Amino acid sequence: MKGKSILAGILVATLSFSTVFATPKENVIMSKAHKTPEFISGKLTDASNKEPKDIVLDYLNNNKDKFKFTSNSSKDSFKILSENKDSLGYTYLRFQQLYEGIPVFGSTQTAHVNKKGELTSFSGAIIPDLGNQKKLKSNKSLKPKKAIKIAEKDLGFEPTYEVKPSSELVIYTHEDEAIYTYLVRLNFVNPEPGNWYYFINSETGEIVHKFNSFYDAGVPTNGQDTVGTGVGVLGDTKEINTLLSSSQYYLVDRTRGNGIETYDGENQYFIFGWGLPGTIWIDSDNSLIDSYDAAAVDAHKYAAITYDYYLDTFGRDSFDGNGATIESTVHYRDNYNNAGWTGYQMIYGDGDGSKFREFSGALDVVAHELTHAVTQNTADLIYQNESGAINEAMSDIFGTAVEFYANNDPDWLLGEDIYTPNIDGDTMRSMEDPTVCGDPDHYDDRYTGSDDNGGVHTNSSIINKTAYLISEGGTHYGVTVNGIGMDKMANIFYRALTQHLTQSSTFSQLRAALIQSASELYGTNGSEVQAIQSAFDSVGIQ
């Protein structure tokens, strides 16, 4: 976690949909890093009765010079990851770029085909000219298991794994160079949380790059669904769904998806020798009113509210869209000033009582962390640089949206309920005015160093400011934005996240994705598109 910010290749082409025209029908944003299109919209193809995937692949084949992929066929260069149809009649597909059958890390794309069989948008820069990369002709002599050992040695300690370490051959690109690497993933929570990505040169064994993608911040099978009472961290009483089994009440909610389960970490690093999630929370009388219960009451209740928000607002059944069980562990470690989505479940520290109180006591914190899970299952934004800042901003935006949905003392502050409990009016982050917390509100003031995975918790505030302006309106750096309200703002950001953004999205690509989403939802000439354009103009993102 970075201080107050636990919730916690740049493009400069002008995006007014009169930018760089490839044809009269196409609006194109080019990737400065790759010199290939990063976002294209318009009537990209004529109407067709072909399958949507074939429409997209044919379009790519017909525009090979523009996209600069080197295989003979788009079918050899792109793998279809998913294909879905939305309520507006669009079929949207996600692709993974390949080279000679090997995935190119971070190079994913989305495409939209309308009811007429017309391709209307293509998002995500393609890594160009891989066939000309000399290092892709090298010998891939390193064994996958050896790559894991190299990563573990660099880690410097012996973790307790939540998931068995994995090693996958991928193409890693940096600036103008592409090489074969093994992507080694190490996921653990003890002795400290980690979801590490290591890129190991497949020929030399050199560590090319690494980053930690941990997002800061025994159940009975039969029984009777019941409703209990609990007192939360802030002293408020609330109803919670529980499960009665063998005369005991469990914090298990079977009324939502495949369940919401809340566990006790007992302030341990290493829980009963078996790691997370810990021990399922059990109560004898369905009345959780002790002070030790409070963190569990809030984690359980706020997970349910977040689940309801995504289902009621977007028809999304849990974070994966398929009813995935939401697991939360409270009382994680002793005086632990953090919370997070590990990649598989939620963990909440109790705080030290001075800088933080129990992290599950804030609805926007819980919704923030669960939104990381939604992002992981949709755009899968890489947790570094601009894509990582967008990842963090999405969690802030929907953490706030859930707070308004539940009418839970809603505001545009993040984590104020659990941050510095002895200081009134203090907050971890402000979306209305990021500068009050020392965060930038304009692209010119962005952090450009390497700390915090390239400033994911700092630069997210620039996107937070745009979301606030799109919703509420205002004048910023001389640009006036006419707000469209929370509901429309959230609808547009959700559509962009789930249908248009890709793993390596930049701030400029986000702008284009939001305009495209607003156009699809509300029309191309509406106040919604204008609000997005003005808000991004005001923070210096073109």
N, C-alpha and C positions, 0 to 999 in steps of 0.2 A: 504494500500500500504506500502511496506517496502522499504524506502529510494529510492535507485536507481533501485529497483527491482520490480517496479509495474508490468512490463510485467512478471510483476511478477504476522521383518521377512526377512532378507536380505540373498540372496543365494550366495554360493561360489563354487558351482559345476563347473567344467571345461566344457566349451561348445565349443568343436571343432568337434562335431558330431562323437566323438569317446569316449564319456563320460561314463555314467553309462548305461549299456545295460540290459534291462529286457529280451529281446530275441534278436537274431541276426538281427531282422527286426526293432527294436525300439531303438530310441535315446531318453533318458529320462533325464530331469532335475528335481531333487527332491526339494520340498519346505522344507527349514530348519525349518520353523515355524510349519508345519503341518505333515511332514513326509509322504506326499502323492505327486504324480507327479504334477509338476507345468506346465510342457510342455513336450509333447511326439510327436515325428514325425517319419516318416518312412512309410513302408507298414504295417499298423496296423491290417488290415483285408484282407481277400481274396476278389476278385471281387464278386459283388453281384448285383442282379436285385431288391433287396428290396428298399424300400423308404429310403432316406438318414437318416431320424430321427430314423428309426428302426435299421439301421446299427450301428449308434452311441449307441443307448440304449442297443442293444445286446452286443456290445463291453464292455460297462460298466458292464453289468450283468456278463459277462464272466471273468471280472477282479475285482470282488468285493473285494477280499483280498488286491489287490494293492491299490484301491481307498478308501477302509475302510468306505463305507457308509453302514448303518445298516438295511435299510428296505429290504423287500423280493424282491423287483423289482426296477429297475432303473426308471420305469415309475412313481413310487411313490416318488422318490427322486429328480426328475428333471422335471422342467417345460420348455417347448420350448417357448422362447421369440420371436424368429424370425427365418425365413428360407429364404435364398436368393441364387441366382445363379449368378456367375460373368462371365466376358467375356472369361476367361480361361477354363470355363467348370466346375469349382468347385462349389459345393453346400456348403454354410457355414451357420452354425446354431449357435444361442446363447441360452444358457440354464441358468436357475436359480435353484440353489440347494434348496430343500425343506426338512423339517423334519415334518412328520405328517401334511403335507399340509401347513406349515408355512414357508415363505421364510427365508433363512439364509442370513443376510445382508452382502453384499460385496462378496458373493460366487457365481460368475457367471463364465461360461465356454463357450468356442467356439470350434467348430469342423469343419473340412473340409473333404468332400467326393469328390473324383474325378469322371471323366466321367465313369470309369470302375466300379464304386460302391465300391471303396476301401477307407477306412478311412485313411487319410494321416497325420492328426495332431489333437491333443486335447490339449487345452490350458486352464489353470486356476485351481489352487489347490482346491480340495474338502475338506471341513471341515470334519475330520474323527470321527467315533465312537460317533455320537451324541446320540445314544441309551443308552450309558453308562453315560451320563451326569445327575447327580442327580438333578440339579436345573431345568432340563427340565421336571421334574415330579411334579413341584410345582403348586400351585393354581394361575391361572391367574385372580385374583379378581378385579384388578383395571379397571375402565371403561375408554374407549378411551377419552371421553371428559374431565375426571379428569386429564389424562396425559397432555392434552393440557394446562389446567389451571396451572399445576405444571411448565411446560416449560415457560409459559408466566410470571409467578411470578418470575422465575429465571432471565428472560430477564431484568427485572428491569425498564422497561418503556413501555408505551402503543404505539405500532407502528401503522402505517397506512398500512394495508395489501394490497398487490397487488393480492394475491391469498388467498382464505380461508384456515386457518390452517387445517392440516390433521393429523390423528393419525392412524398408521398401526401396527398391531402386527407382530413383526419380532423376529428372534433369533439373538442376538448379541453375538459375540465371542471375547474374549480377552485372549491371551496366551492359556492356557489349559482349560478355563472355558467358558461355553455357558449358557445363560439365556434368558428367554422370556422378551422382552421389547416392549414398544410402541415406534415406530419411529415417533416423532412429527416433522413436518416441518413447519417453520414459515418464510414466504417470504414477505419482505417489503423493501421499500427504504427510508422511513421517520420514525423517525428523522435521521436515518443513514441507509445505505444499509445493508441488512441482508438476507441470505438464510440459516437459521439455521437448523441443524439436532440435535434433542435431543433424547436420548435413555433413556426411563423411565422404571425402573423395574416394570413389570406388577403385581407384588405381593406387593411390599413395597412402591412404588412410589418414590424410590430413583433415582436421576439423575446419571446414570451409565457413560455416556459420552456425550459430545456435541462438535460441531464444526460449524464454519461459512463457508459455501460453496459458498459465494459470490466471484466471480472471479474478483480480482482487475484489478484493472485497469478500431377531427371530420372530416373524410375523405370523399370527394365526391365520389359517385359511378359512375357517368357519366362525360364524358368530352372528350377532344381531347388531345392525346399524343403529346407533343411538346418538343423541345430542347431549353434550355435557356443557359445563360452565367453567370459565377460566378467567383469571385476572392477569392482564398483560404487564409488560415492562413499565408502562407509564401509569399503571394502577387502574386501567379501565377494564370493566367486566364485559365479556363477550361469549357468545355461544360457539362451540366447536363440535365438529363431527367426530365421533369416536366409534369404536367397535367393542361390543361386549362379548367376551369369550371366557368361559370357565370362571365366571364371577369376577373377572378383571376387565378394566376398561383400557383399551389401547388407543394411542393417538394414531389411528388408522381411519382414513376417510375413504370409503368405498363408493361414494356417490359421485365421484368425479374421475372420469377416465379409468385408468387401471389403478388408481389410488393415490393418496397423499399419505406419506408415512413420516413420522417425526421420531428421532432417536436421541438418546442421551450419550454424549461423549465423555461425561464424568470428568471433564477438565484434564483428560489424558492426552499424551502424545501418541501412545501405543495402546489401543483399546483392547484389553483382554487378549493381547497377542495376535489379534486377527485384523486389526485395522478398522477402517470405516465400514459400515455406518455407525457401529456401536450397538447399544441395547435399545430395542424398541421401547418407547415411553409407556409405562403402565401406571394406572391409578386405581385405587380401591373403590372410590365412591363417585367417580365422574364429576368431581368438583375440584378443579386444579387451582387452588387459591394460595398455595405457599409461594414464597418469594423465589424458590428454586424452580418452580413450575413456570414462571412468567415467560422466560425465553422460549420455552417449548410451546406455550399457548400462542404466542405471537407468530412464531415460525409456522405453526400449523394453520392458523387462521389466515395469515397473509399469503401463504402459498395458495390457499383455497380462493381468496379474492383475486389473486393474479390469474389463476386458472380460469375463473369465471369471466374476467375481463377479456382474455384472449378468445374464449369460446363465444361469449355474447357479442363481442364487437366484430370479430373476424371469422367466427366459425372454426377456430383453431382448437383442436382437442389436445391439450397439453403442449409441452414445448416442441415435441416432434411432429405434432399434427395427428398422431395415432394413439393418443391416450397414454403416453409413457408415464410410469410411476414417478412421482416427485418425491425424492428422499431428502430430508433435511436432518442435519446433526447439530444440536445446540450444545452449549458448554464444551466447545472444542478448545482444548488446551487451557492453560491457566492464565487469566488476565490477558487474553489474546486480543490484540487490537486489529482485527481483520475479519472479513467474511468473504465468501467467494463461491463461484461455481467451479468445481474441480475438473469439469469435462464430463462428469457423470452424476454428481449430486451436489447439494448445497452444504456448506459448513458455516457455522456462526460462532465467533468468539464472544466472550462475555465483556470484553473491554477491560481497561484497568481502573475504571470508575472515575478517572480524571479527564483523560482525553476522549474516551468513549465509554458509554454504557453498553448493555447487551445489544448486539448488532441486529438481532431479529426484531427489536422493538420499533423499527421504522418500516412502514409499509413500502416506501419508495426504495429502500435498500433491498428488501426482499424481491420486489418486482424488477429492480435493476439487475440483480444477479440472475434471476430466472430468465430475463430477456437475453442474457448471454447464451443461455441454452437454446433459445429460439434462433438467435443468430447463427450459432454453431450448426443448427439443423437446416438452415436456409442458405444465406449468402456465404456463410463460413468465412467471414472477413478475417484475414490474417492479422494476428495481434501484434503488429508493429507498424510504425510510421503512419501514413494517412489512413490506410485501411483499418489499423488498430484504433485510431482516434474516432473513426466512424463507428466502429464496434462499440466503444465506450459511450459515444454520444447516443446511439440507439438505446442503450440501456438506461441512460439518464432520461431520455425523452419518454420512453414507455414507463419507466418508474414513476415519472410525474403524471403521465396519463392515467395510470392505475389509481394514483392518489385522488385525482379528480373524479374518476369513475366511482370510487367508493365514498366520495365526499368525506374523506378522512383528513380534515383540516388542510385542504389542498392549497398548494402554493408552488412557486417556481424555484424553491430551494431544495437542495439534495442532502438528505441525512441529518437535517437539523434536529430531529427528535432524539438522536443518539450521540451527537457530537458535542463535546465539552459540556456535559450536563450541568456544570456549576456556573456556566456563563450564559446569560439570557441573550437571545437573539443571534447567537453565533451559528454558522452553517459551514458545511464542507464545500459547498459549491452553489453558485447562483446562476441560473440560466438567464434570468432577466438582466443581470449586470455581472458578468464573470469577473470583472476587474476588482470587485470588492473582496474576492478571495485570491487575488493575485494572478488570475488566469487571463489569457488574451481574449479580446472580442473582435479581432480583425486579423486577417491572414498575414498582413505585413508584420504583425507582432508575434507570429507563431514561434514555437520552440523548434530549433533546427539541429539540436545536438543528438547524441546517441543514448542518453539516459532514458529510463522508463520506456524502453523499447521504441525510442524515437519520439517520445512525448505523447503517448497515447492518452494519458490522463490529463495532460495540459491542453493539447490542441483540440481535444473533444469539445472544449468550451466554445470554440468558434462555431461549430455546428449547433451546439446548444442554443447559442444566441440567435441563429437563423430560425430554429424551430420556434423559439419564443416569439420572434417578430412575425413569422408566418401565422401563428395562432392569434397573438394579441395585438399586433401592429405596433407602430411607433416610428420615430425618426432616429436614424443611426448614421453617424458620419455624413450627415446632410441628405441622406436618402430616406424618403418616407415610404413606409410599408403599410398597406391597408390589411389588417388581419382578417383571417377567414374562420377563426374559432378552433378550439381544441380538437373537436371531432374530425373535421376535414383534414387538419394538419396530421393527425395520427393516422387516418386512413391512407393518406398519400405516402407518409414515411413507411408504413407497414407494407404497402404494395411495392415500393422501391426495394425494401429490404428483402422481401420474399420472392420477388419476380425479376428484378432488374440488376441489382448489385451483384458483383462477383468477388472472388477472394481477394484480389489486389486492387479493389476500387480506390480511386483518388477522390479528393474533394470535388474536382471538376466533374468527374463521372457521377458523383452523388447528385450534383446540381442537375445534370442532364437526366438522370434516372427519376428524380422527383418531378421534373417538368413533364417527362413522358408519362409518369404515373398519374399526375393531375390531369393531363390531357385525356387519358383513357377513362378516368373516373368522371370528370366534370366538363370535358370539352376543351378544345385548344385555345379558345379566345376568352376564357372565363377569368374571373377575378382570382381564382386559385393559382393559375399559371403566373399571373402578374405578381401575386404576392411572393411566390418563390423567386422569381427573377429579381424583384426589388430587394428581398432579404439577402440573397447571395451577393447582389451588387454592393449592398451596404457593408458587408464584411470582406469585400475584396476578392471574392471567388468567382472567376469567370469560366 
